[in-house]
Amino acid sequence: MKRQHDNTTLQQHVKKQHIKKLTFFILLLVFGGNVWAQKNVIHLRYTVNVKADGWGILGSIETEEPQREEPNLDKPDAGTIFKTQIDKLGKNATEAYGEQIRDYYVGGDFIRLDRNTNKMSEDEFVLITPSAKKMTTYYMSYDDKPTYTEAQLVSGFTDSTLVFEVDTFLRDKKNILGYSCYKIEIIQGRKNADNELITEKKYEMYVTDELPLSANVVTGMWQLPLDVCALEIKESTPDNSTTFIHTQATEIKKKQKNDLLELPKKYKNAKMKSYF
């Protein structure tokens, strides 16, 4: 009887240990799965610079032909002085804009935008909902109250004169931050009374299909659906192609924590900004 009792006790002990191990394994799967699930956000950083050219800013300038004079080796000629001044104008214009930094945190249906310029407040929190084409900006008002504004990123008004022409160059490739990108060009313009296309903007992009951030978000061009991620963008106008906005991805990080998209506690009860 004693031996049978000992065997029963041993079996019960082994069974308990097995249950404990099984429970631990299940908990590990559940919580471990949650830990991985909380790291689905992708972070993309862009720098935005304006490249200004003095000649382009001034446009076509006609000057009178200078009178012929004996060269003065101790004094630079008028042409050299003029060129120096134009180059300086372009440099000053470029520096005046300064470098902008844009951080996009992409996860599911939301995108968080952090920016180093044009902030509503130092601790602003911007959420973009691409499917609704809406941007919500949370910030602290001048009287230190949590506030938010909502903006539609595309107008409900349909402009029938607006036209886009898209060309894809699959053989024009560039490796950007480890991603193989190909080139697309987009001409944005309008049709005149004679049905001729008048170009307003030109976008030259190197894009990849491997990342979830739509080029619409970065360019702000919501009228044209773009199911690609642009890692380099050059935006110019036909009147001045040598002065352009250059947007370049400089950093990409995957598996970032989902709480990067969580609204900060101080904005939970924010009031919508009223203009009335």
ZAFI-241661 format. One line per 4 residues: number of its first residue (from 1); their letters; for each residue x, z, y of C-alpha. Coordinates in pm, 1 decimal. Each point is the difference from the previous one (the first is absolute). Example, Ala and Ser with C-alpha at 12.3 -4.5 7.8 and 13.67 -1.06 7.14 Angstrom:
2
1	AS	1230.0:780.0:-450.0 ~ 137.0:-66.0:344.0
END
This chain:
276
1	MKRQ	0.0:0.0:0.0 ~ 279.3:86.3:236.5 ~ 175.6:-333.4:-64.0 ~ -327.1:-187.0:60.9
5	HDNT	-51.2:193.7:324.4 ~ 353.1:-84.1:111.1 ~ -58.5:-369.5:-71.3 ~ -325.3:2.9:196.1
9	TLQQ	167.5:170.2:295.6 ~ 285.6:-252.7:-9.0 ~ -242.6:-291.9:-6.5 ~ -191.1:142.3:294.4
13	HVKK	325.4:44.4:194.2 ~ 110.4:-356.5:-76.0 ~ -344.0:-127.5:101.7 ~ 16.4:188.0:332.2
17	QHIK	345.3:-136.5:71.6 ~ -122.4:-350.2:-77.1 ~ -298.1:43.6:233.6 ~ 230.2:126.4:277.0
21	KLTF	231.9:-298.3:-40.1 ~ -294.2:-239.9:-6.5 ~ -149.8:160.3:311.9 ~ 334.7:-16.5:179.1
25	FILL	37.9:-365.7:-96.7 ~ -347.7:-84.7:132.0 ~ 65.4:185.6:328.0 ~ 330.8:-178.6:32.2
29	LVFG	-174.0:-334.6:-39.7 ~ -271.5:88.4:250.2 ~ 221.0:146.2:271.9 ~ 283.9:-238.1:-69.9
33	GNVW	-242.4:-290.5:37.5 ~ -119.6:143.8:331.0 ~ 355.6:30.0:128.4 ~ 62.4:-368.7:-68.7
37	AQKN	-339.9:-94.0:139.4 ~ 94.1:168.5:326.3 ~ 289.8:-239.7:52.0 ~ -168.7:-335.5:45.7
41	VIHL	76.0:-54.3:368.0 ~ 243.6:-270.3:113.6 ~ 189.9:45.2:326.7 ~ 112.2:-305.5:198.2
45	RYTV	196.8:31.4:323.9 ~ 21.9:-283.8:252.8 ~ 196.4:-44.4:319.4 ~ -147.9:-215.4:276.5
49	NVKA	221.2:-158.7:266.0 ~ -61.5:-249.8:276.1 ~ 269.2:-265.9:22.1 ~ -13.5:-135.9:353.6
53	DGWG	182.1:-308.6:122.7 ~ 51.5:-36.1:375.0 ~ -39.8:-377.4:-4.2 ~ -322.7:29.8:-191.4
57	ILGS	-134.9:262.6:238.5 ~ 65.8:-215.5:303.2 ~ -109.0:-321.3:-168.5 ~ 127.9:-337.6:104.2
61	IETE	189.5:29.2:327.3 ~ 106.3:-302.9:198.7 ~ 296.3:51.8:226.7 ~ 158.6:-227.2:253.9
65	EPQR	321.4:-161.7:-102.9 ~ 279.8:193.0:171.2 ~ 217.7:-178.4:252.7 ~ 341.1:-93.0:-123.3
69	EEPN	261.2:247.8:116.3 ~ 359.0:73.2:-82.7 ~ 14.3:259.6:-281.1 ~ 90.1:352.5:98.3
73	LDKP	174.8:155.2:-298.8 ~ -34.0:351.2:144.2 ~ -378.1:-22.1:28.0 ~ -247.8:-81.8:-282.3
77	DAGT	-212.6:-307.7:64.9 ~ -371.3:25.1:81.5 ~ -102.1:-122.7:-345.9 ~ 193.8:277.7:-172.5
81	IFKT	-147.5:264.4:231.2 ~ -352.3:-131.7:-58.8 ~ 43.8:-3.4:-378.1 ~ 135.6:355.5:7.9
85	QIDK	-300.9:116.5:200.0 ~ -242.2:-169.9:-241.5 ~ 173.3:157.0:-301.6 ~ -20.2:337.9:172.5
89	LGKN	-372.2:-51.1:66.0 ~ -62.8:-64.3:-369.4 ~ 207.6:301.7:-104.0 ~ -175.6:230.6:246.9
93	ATEA	-342.2:-123.1:-111.0 ~ 89.1:61.5:-365.4 ~ 125.6:352.4:71.4 ~ -303.8:81.2:217.2
97	YGEQ	-237.2:-30.0:-295.2 ~ 207.8:228.5:-221.7 ~ -18.7:24.9:-376.6 ~ -330.2:101.1:-154.5
101	IRDY	-21.7:167.4:-341.0 ~ -309.5:-26.2:-216.2 ~ -43.9:199.1:-323.8 ~ -280.6:-102.5:-235.1
105	YVGG	-108.1:224.4:-288.5 ~ -214.7:-204.4:-238.3 ~ -222.3:158.1:-264.8 ~ -334.3:-113.4:-137.3
109	DFIR	-249.7:-86.3:273.2 ~ 193.8:157.8:285.4 ~ 317.3:-65.3:196.5 ~ 162.2:254.8:225.4
113	LDRN	190.9:-127.5:302.0 ~ 273.4:195.7:178.1 ~ 148.7:-145.8:317.8 ~ 266.5:101.4:247.8
117	TNKM	-170.5:-153.1:306.7 ~ -346.4:-13.2:158.6 ~ -107.4:327.2:-160.9 ~ -319.9:176.9:103.7
121	SEDE	183.9:329.5:-58.1 ~ 323.6:100.2:-169.4 ~ -184.3:117.0:-312.1 ~ -245.3:-289.1:-26.6
125	FVLI	-122.2:-109.0:-343.9 ~ -108.7:-362.2:-43.5 ~ -198.4:-123.9:-300.8 ~ -77.0:-367.2:-60.2
129	TPSA	-276.3:-114.0:-235.0 ~ 76.9:-367.9:-70.0 ~ -324.0:-66.7:-191.1 ~ -203.7:109.5:305.2
133	KKMT	255.7:-138.6:248.2 ~ -8.5:334.9:177.1 ~ 263.6:230.0:148.1 ~ -62.5:370.0:66.1
137	TYYM	242.3:188.5:224.9 ~ 4.9:381.7:-4.3 ~ 179.5:175.1:283.9 ~ 6.2:308.0:221.4
141	SYDD	-169.8:-63.0:333.8 ~ 140.8:98.3:338.2 ~ -190.6:330.2:-26.8 ~ 146.7:59.0:-348.2
145	KPTY	-313.0:-78.3:-201.3 ~ 2.6:-197.1:-328.2 ~ -149.6:-341.3:76.0 ~ -31.7:-339.1:-164.2
149	TEAQ	-85.0:-357.1:94.3 ~ -110.3:-290.5:-216.0 ~ 83.6:-363.7:61.4 ~ -111.4:-315.3:-175.0
153	LVSG	303.7:-215.2:-66.6 ~ -193.6:-325.2:20.4 ~ -276.0:-92.2:237.4 ~ -348.6:-72.6:-129.4
157	FTDS	-0.4:-304.6:227.8 ~ 84.8:-317.4:-191.1 ~ 213.0:-240.5:201.2 ~ -65.1:-343.8:-144.6
161	TLVF	284.7:-153.1:200.5 ~ 264.5:219.7:-166.4 ~ 196.1:-191.1:-264.8 ~ 276.7:99.7:-244.2
165	EVDT	234.9:-233.4:-180.4 ~ 201.4:148.6:-288.6 ~ 301.9:-160.4:-166.5 ~ 175.5:152.5:-302.0
169	FLRD	366.0:-66.8:-80.5 ~ 62.7:135.0:-348.9 ~ 356.1:-133.5:-11.3 ~ 99.3:170.7:325.0
173	KKNI	89.3:339.5:-144.6 ~ 161.5:316.0:129.8 ~ 79.0:331.3:-169.4 ~ -119.9:291.8:211.3
177	LGYS	60.0:354.4:-123.5 ~ 11.9:-123.0:-359.1 ~ -321.2:-206.4:19.6 ~ 5.4:-376.0:-42.8
181	CYKI	-191.0:-142.3:296.9 ~ -116.1:-350.6:84.2 ~ -86.1:-144.2:339.5 ~ -338.6:-72.3:153.7
185	EIIQ	-73.0:-135.1:347.1 ~ -326.9:59.4:181.9 ~ -106.1:-189.3:310.6 ~ -272.9:169.6:200.8
189	GRKN	-173.6:-221.0:252.0 ~ -322.4:-140.1:138.1 ~ -165.4:-338.9:-2.0 ~ -49.2:-159.8:340.5
193	ADNE	-281.9:-232.8:105.6 ~ 181.6:-292.2:-167.2 ~ 27.5:199.4:-326.9 ~ 376.2:33.2:44.8
197	LITE	173.5:318.2:-111.3 ~ 154.6:194.2:287.4 ~ 253.5:242.8:-148.4 ~ -10.3:356.2:135.5
201	KKYE	219.3:189.8:-246.3 ~ 231.8:-73.3:-286.5 ~ 79.4:246.2:-280.2 ~ 296.6:-53.6:-231.6
205	MYVT	-4.8:248.9:-286.8 ~ 191.1:81.2:-314.3 ~ -253.6:148.0:-239.9 ~ -25.1:149.9:-347.4
209	DELP	-292.1:41.3:-240.1 ~ 147.1:321.7:-146.0 ~ -107.4:253.3:266.2 ~ -352.2:113.2:101.0
213	LSAN	38.9:1.9:381.3 ~ -184.5:-305.3:134.9 ~ 170.0:-201.2:272.9 ~ -325.4:33.8:197.1
217	VVTG	75.3:368.9:59.9 ~ 350.2:-64.7:133.2 ~ -79.7:-307.3:212.5 ~ -343.0:113.7:118.5
221	MWQL	-128.9:-348.2:-83.7 ~ -322.6:96.2:-179.6 ~ -187.8:-328.7:43.2 ~ 206.0:-162.9:-277.0
225	PLDV	3.1:171.3:-343.6 ~ 357.3:43.3:-125.0 ~ 46.9:134.6:-352.5 ~ 377.3:27.5:36.0
229	CALE	240.0:259.2:138.7 ~ 223.1:-125.8:281.4 ~ 344.9:162.0:7.9 ~ 124.6:-209.7:293.4
233	IKES	-208.2:-150.8:281.8 ~ 94.9:-212.4:298.8 ~ -281.1:-43.5:253.3 ~ 44.6:-249.2:283.1
237	TPDN	-189.6:-230.6:234.4 ~ 50.2:-377.3:38.1 ~ 81.0:35.3:369.4 ~ 292.1:230.5:-69.5
241	STTF	121.3:-14.1:-359.8 ~ 332.9:165.8:88.5 ~ -174.9:322.2:102.1 ~ -174.4:161.3:-295.3
245	IHTQ	-106.9:322.8:-170.7 ~ 203.9:76.3:-310.2 ~ -142.9:241.7:-258.5 ~ 223.5:97.7:-290.9
249	ATEI	-54.4:230.9:-297.3 ~ 296.8:236.3:-19.5 ~ -102.8:247.8:-270.1 ~ -237.2:10.5:-298.9
253	KKKQ	-68.0:312.7:-206.3 ~ -233.8:15.9:-298.3 ~ -165.6:297.3:-173.2 ~ -51.9:207.5:312.6
257	KNDL	-241.6:294.1:-7.5 ~ -367.8:-72.0:57.1 ~ -31.1:291.0:243.3 ~ 172.4:-221.7:258.0
261	LELP	-345.9:-153.3:46.0 ~ -179.9:333.7:22.3 ~ -150.4:80.6:338.0 ~ 176.9:303.4:157.5
265	KKYK	-212.2:316.8:6.6 ~ -11.0:15.6:379.0 ~ -181.7:-334.1:7.9 ~ -266.2:91.2:-261.1
269	NAKM	-252.4:87.9:274.9 ~ 121.7:-248.6:261.6 ~ -257.4:-130.4:247.9 ~ -37.7:-368.9:71.0
273	KSYF	116.1:-106.5:343.7 ~ -294.6:-75.9:226.5 ~ 35.7:-234.7:295.5 ~ -337.4:92.1:148.8
END
